[in-house]
Structure formats: structure tokens, C-alpha cells
């Protein structure tokens, strides 16, 4: 199994890069985990207090579960990936079954912060995008997809998103093997990464290829 980590600030284009890789390789050959799905469950906390949590700090994520799921997939075991409700800041009851595949794609703003997680990755990619573009994308996403108000998004960005980016996300860039400017719009960068993954699939032991279909 080849484990690929895709990191970058909020709104940098990580998900777009991930989706392009999935399209170029074959979704049947790739297991895909988003770190965002592993936010800690705050269902027992009053909703007004949930909005005050710093969701851009590493402690907001259940990294123990995420790391355990990565190790399980690498060992050939299926996992039950949590489903997170971003409007209410709590996990839903349902989960998504993820089966092991030749390629494991990990995506998140903080996946390079944890040394144990980094060491499991065969390829680390950082998506680097200008701050103003990232903020605009986050504003659009949170209002249209996550039920947030414009005022709440702006206050959260100034209070936690920007300072946490400067403290944790930007410094983690030094752990990247590849830096892609402008995310999903960088055709050359995506083509190079896709080529590397396809080459890895070709040299994968035949027994593994047969086992994965």
C-alpha cells in the first residue's frame, strides 16, 4: 500500500487535488480519508458552546482514531469512518465502510503535524495557495455547505483559523516532499503526482494487485 498525505491551509484546494487524483487513477484503487471527518464528537455540549471551540487546533481532532484507522487499512483491515455534521459539530450515528486499497489518500490541514502519522506516509504533498484566495473559498464553503453565517465565518477566521494556520499548518510545509502552488488549477503538478502513483501501482507485487481486484 502507498500512503499519500495531502496537506495545506483551509481553502487551499486540497480536496480538489484529491478528487483529481481519484479521477485520474481510479476510485476503485484508492481509499480516501479526510481528517475533517475525525473531529471529536461534541454532541453532549450545548450548541452555543460548540461554536466557540477552536477547530483549527490539533486537539480538536480525534487523531488517535484517525491514526488507528490508517494503521488498520495498511494492515489490510476495513474500517468504519465517522461522518461529521459540521453544522451541529457532532458525529452522526452512521459511518462509512472503507476497505483497504493499493493507494491510501489522506487529506487535512493538520495531517503533517503528528510525527507518527507523517512517518506512515510514502508521499507528502502540500497545497500552497495565497491567503486571500483561501479565505474567500472558506467563506463560500462554510456559508453554502456548512450552514454558517458570514459574520461567524469572519470571526472564526480572525480568532482561530489564521493564527492556527501560522502556528501549525504553515510550519508543517517543511515536511512536504512536493509543494503544489494553486491547488487543483496546477495541471502540471497533478499530472506529475498521478504519474508517480501510476508507476507505484505498476511495481506493486502481483499478489497485492490480485488481492485488490
N, C-alpha and C positions, 0 to 999 in steps of 0.2 A: 504494500500500500504506500502511495505517495501522499504525504500530508502537506497541503499548501495553506499558508496563512495570508489573508488579505486585510491589511490594517489601513487606517487613515482617519482623519478627523470627521466629525459629523458633517454630512452633506458633501463629502469629498468625491463620491462616485464609486464607493466600494461595492455596493450592491449591483450597480450597472456593470462593473468589471466582472463580478462573479457571474452574473447572468450571461454575459458574452462568452465567458469561458464554458459555461454549461451548454450553451448553444453550439459552440464550435467543437466541443469534444463529444458529447453525447450524455444526456442526463442519466441514462442507464448505467454509465460507467463512473458516475460521480456521486458521492454522498456529500450533502451540503448542510452545514450547521452555522447558524447565525448566533453570535454571542448575545444579541439582544433578547433572544428567547429565554435566556437564563437569568434574567433579573430576579432578585429574591421576591418571594411572594409576600405582599403587604396586605393581604385580604383581611387580616384581623385589625388593621389600623384604620381609624376614621379617614374618610376620603380627603378631607381638607388637610390632614397631616401628611398624607401620601404625596401631595403636590409639593411639599416642602423638602422632600428627600433629595439629596444630591445624587442624581442618577448617572453622573459622569465620573464618579469616583469608583475605583476598583472594588471597594467594599459593597457597592450596590448590586454586584453580580454574584451569583452562586457559582464561583469558579471551581469549587470542589466538585460539584455535579458535572460541570462542563468538562473539566479535565478527566473525570472518571468516564464520561461518555466517549471522549476521544480515545482513551486507552481501550475501552471495550470494543469500539469499532476496529481499532488496529489489531485487536486480538481475534477478530472475526465474529464478534457478537453483535446482535441487533440491539438498538436502544429505543427508549420511549422519550422523544424530545418534547420538552414542555412547550405549551402555547401560551404566550403572554398577552394580556389585554392592556394595551398602552393607554387607553382612555381611563381605566379604573386602577391601573398599577397593581394588577394581581394576575396570578396564573389561572387559566381556565381549567376546568376539570379534564377536558380531553387532551390527549397527547398525540404526537405523530411518530409512527414507527419509521425508523431509519435503519436500513440494512447496510452492512459493510460493502464497500466497492473498491475498485482499484485506486481511485482518487478520492481523497477526503479534503473537501474545501471548507476552511474555517474563515469566518468574516466577523470583524468587530473593531471598535475604536480602541479597545484596550487589550487585544489578544497578544501584543508583544510585551506587555508589562510583566507578566508572570514568567519567570525563568523556566519553570518546569514545563509550561506549555510551549514556550519557544523551542525548547530542545527537542520536542516531538516533531517539529516542522522540518520538512525537507527543502521547502522554498518559502521565503518570507517576502511578501510584496507590500510596499507602502504606496498608497494612492495620495498624491500631493496636489492640493487644489487651493487657490487663493482664498483667504478668509472671507472676503465679501461674498464670493460665489457660494461658499459653504453655508453662510448664514442665510442667504436668500433661499437656498434649497431646503434647509431645515425648516424655515418659516413656512414655506409652501407645504412641505410634507406634514408637519405637525398640525397645521390648521385643517388640511383636507383629509388626512388619513387617520389622525390620532385624536381628533376632537378637541384640540386646544384653541384658546383664543390668541389673537395676535399679541395682546398685552402680556399674557402669561409666557408665551414663547420668548419675547424680548427680555422679560425679567429673568427668566431661567437662563437665557444665553449669557447675560451680563453677570449673573450671580454665580453660576457654576460651570456652564459649558465652556466659556472662553478661558477662565482660569484653570480648569482641569485639563483642557487641551494643552495649555502651556506647561503645566506641571507633569502630565503623564504621556499624552499622545505624541506631541511633537518630539520630545526626547527619545521616544521609542523608535523613531525613524532610523536611528543609528544601527538598529538590529536588522534592518531590511537587506535582503540580497539584491532586490530590484526596486527602484523608485519610478513610479509612473506618474508623470505630470498630467493633469486634466482628466484623470479617470477614464470613463468609458468613451471619451472622444479621441483617445490616443490609440488609433488603429495599429500603428507600428508596434507599440508596447504590448498590446493584447495579442497580436499575431506572434510575437516572439515568445510570449508565455505559453500560448497554445501549442506552438511548435515544440517547446520543451516538454510539455505534458504528453503530447502525442509520441514523442521519442521515448519517454519513460514507459508508456503503455506497450510499445513495441519490444522493449528489452525485458519486460516483466516475465518472470518464469512462466512457462507454458501451463503448469499445474494451476497457477493462480488465475490465469486467463480462463481456463476451462471451468474452474470453480465458480468464477463470477459470471459465467454465461457467455 
